[in-house]
Amino acid sequence: MKKYLLLITVLIPFIQAMGQNDSTTVQKEHPHYLSVNGTFFLKQFLNFAGSSATITPSTYILEYKFLPKNHGFRFSVGGNYTQKKNYQDSSQITVNSSMSFDFRLGYVYQKKIAKRWSVFAGADIVSHIENTFLRVNTVEDIVTTKTQSWSVGIGPSFGFQFAINKRIGLFTETAFYYMYSKGTQGHTFVNNPDFNDGTKNSGNSLTFVIPTSLFFYVRL
């Protein structure tokens, strides 16, 4: 029994050292991050529950980041789709739908500043696509309004990350983008085609992204 106790006493420091080496290996061998926008899903829950709380989360829902060392890249996507049909009375029906899609591709530099805290900064290329459709059916006419727009931009981003443990954590960020956009809008009248029209527009803007979203990540 004493021999076994002596062997265990000798092996414990060795096992602990191996565990530390393994944790370091895990840190190095898991450069893939998969993140989800927790604030976005919280907003969906509050809307479902009928809350009047005003939350404007980031348009990006999912993000993949590859960070083998301090330098890497990330890809984010987001979107939304809604469709509604209203029967105001027996003679008027309104159909309304909208679709939007966002994506972002960027370079990121990340540095650890404390045991669990890191900061990151980078530069992104972003794009936004949005289409809306509105059809009003009355006894006089059927009027359809279509709007299509897209935009592309570039700019810096900056954020903070907190590690709950070696594999999971959370982060928030802010960004500043220069955007160029183009769009079209048109009205179509079934019974009065002479009223049909269409317009085009384009413009530039500076967009500041407020850090209102909290992302949860997992290291794969």
Summary of the structure (lengths in Angstrom):
residues: 220
radius of gyration: 25.9
end to end distance: 43.0
largest distance: 101.4
contacts: 609
relative contact order: 0.16
helix: 19%
strand: 61%
